Amino acid sequence: MTLRAMRRFLDNRNVLGLAFMLPAGVLLLLFLTYPLGLGTWLGFTDTKIGRAGQWVGLDNFQYLAGDAVAQLSLFNTLFYTAVASVIKFALGLWLALLLNRNLPFKSFFRAVVLLPFIVPTALSALAFWWMYDAQFSVISWALMKVGLIDRYIDFLGDPWNARFSVIAANIWRGVPFVAICLLAGLQTISPSLYEAAALDGATPWQRFRFVTLPLLTPIIAVVMTFSVLFTFTDFQLIYVITRGGPLNATHLMATLSFQRAISGGSLGEGAALATMMIPFLLAAILFSYFGLQRRAWQQGARD
Amino acid sequence: MSANATTPVKEDIEAQGMSYLDSLPRRVVTVYMPLGVFVFVLLFPFYWMATTALKPNAELLSREGNPFWVVAPTLEHFRHLVFETPYPDWMLNTIIVSVAATFTSLAASVFAAYAIERLRFHGSRQVGLAIFLAYLVPPSILFIPLAAIVFKLGLFDTRWALILTYPTFLIPFCTWLLMGYFRTIPYELEECALIDGATRWQILTKIILPLAVPGLISAGIFAFTLSWNEFVYALTFVSSSEVKTVPVGVVTELVEGDVYHWGALMAGALLGSLPVAILYSFFVEYYVSGMTGAVKE
């Protein structure tokens, strides 16, 4: 092969495309696609740490389906995801609308608001753990001073208190993400639409309901898909604040699978638990993505 | 809404963003007060981190006085952290791992994004879709099989375990972002270069990359913070203190026994958050455009 032919061969888009895809492709196939398959396979074996496993069929899944702690973790995950996502959406949209107003120091506010999202979650979770301390909680102290409570709140000792405490921490971390993404969407809406609506006599609520919301729906769909995904698979907040306690009341499927697989050594069981998350994740993605997407089409079609 | 009926002009002006015609008391109640509450709640944990880190132990464990203020600030907790714990090691590890993972991912992503977006090789659309789907795979599902793979490759308890696994979430993100960025660069520039006899490699390094610097910065900043904040992989693939990253080290080694050293814990949390916070403050616009760009595409 002459040098020129070689050069032409290398400039062929398929050859070059393959060569350019190689580094990313190898890393992703080896550390993403392969583990995804391996994880599913491990779920059907009784692998322990340091011991190769045997194929056991659906044993792990059957065991987990009858396991009270696993059932509780499923309930917790669904509850955590549903409550946190709805509140994150409501507060995030509100914050985005506030930031979209004509404000002094607008870019400063926007920068500051995003801080909870960019610092390491494990570290900010430590701050929440300290704020939820049974004896020295600053929240309890403040509420006592105001006179709303007469006893320090046992934030993490009571199952329902603990659930709402970790949900609050998750909302704190997630609202900035939702707000900033929705703000980016709001800024693409042309002011002349509001002008036209106002001229037609639309009230502020009507302008929000019939101008802002329909135009924002596609972005809401994507942002909430991500938000649901992050929340459903959350690990750090729970691991740091409660480690799943009290009495497994805050164990999510992710933290339980870590406990079973890594701390407990039953890789197979943990992998089965992680695999069980996949259908829920797909459902969540399909629901929030296509559900909201179709509403956008309907609104487009109605006009 | 009777007020609106009497003053339709006012509402119209507000819609144009000229809300300064709104009465001040109304703006205070509908905008500034809610915004103030949001900012207070979102920033309070950081304030609490900082004051706790500066308080001497006696002040921390007393219920007397105002906990919101530090009476006698001390750097004792920071001294303890730097000189009596492996904290400096964790910091160094986090920097090494984050920088290495970011650059590896960025390099791989530039080639991948260019190939998908501009070379348009056979099947590039499907590969682009696969990259997006890879972006949606959460680490919580992958860490167990990845632990098995890391162990088999003999990488367990080394920095390489983290440097090689972080790209699994960084590459999809960076590629997706850069694809969007490359799309905004006019195709004509490449055509001119091709006619002038440039090779694909020359086009990439001399035309596309210089034009894509803002996109590269966005992707790089975002990738760096993502790897700095990573927790599950670092918790699972590393067990000895010398190779731990800051988030994992603080959570697993500073929390011991029944007596929590809140001062040192908060000092560790604060120091570990500062680098990303500072980096972020310099590149806010790039960061925001990276985050929203990835969502909007």
Interface residues (C-beta under 8 A of the other chain):
Chain A: R7 D11 R13 N14 L16 G17 L18 F20 M21 L22 P23 A24 G25 L27 L28 L30 F31 L32 T33 Y34 P35 L36 L38 G39 L42 T47 L91 W94 L95 L98 L99 R101 N102 L103 S107 F109 R110 A111 V112 V113 L114 L115 P116 I118 V119 P120 T121 A122 L123 S124 L126 A127 F128 W130 M131 D133 F136 V138 W141 W172 V175 P176 F177 I180 C181 A184 G185 P191 Y194 E195 A197 A198 L199 G201 T203 P204 W205 R207 I219 V222 V223 F226 L229 F230 F232 T233 D234 F235 Q236 Y239 V240 A254 S257 F258 A261 I262 L267 G270 A271 A274 T275 M277 I278 L281 I285
Chain B: M1 N4 P8 E11 D12 E14 A15 Q16 G17 M18 S19 Y20 V31 P34 L35 F38 V39 V41 L42 L43 P45 F46 W48 M49 T52 L60 L61 R63 P67 F68 T104 A107 A108 S109 F111 A112 Y114 A115 I116 L119 R120 F121 H122 S124 V127 A134 L136 V137 P138 P139 S140 I141 L142 F143 I144 P145 L146 A147 A148 I149 L164 T165 P167 T168 I171 P172 T175 T199 R200 T225 W228 N229 F231 V232 L235 T236 V246 P247 V248 V250 V251 W262 L265 M266 G268 A269 G272 S273 V276 A277 Y280 S281 V284 Y287 V288 M291 T292 V295 K296
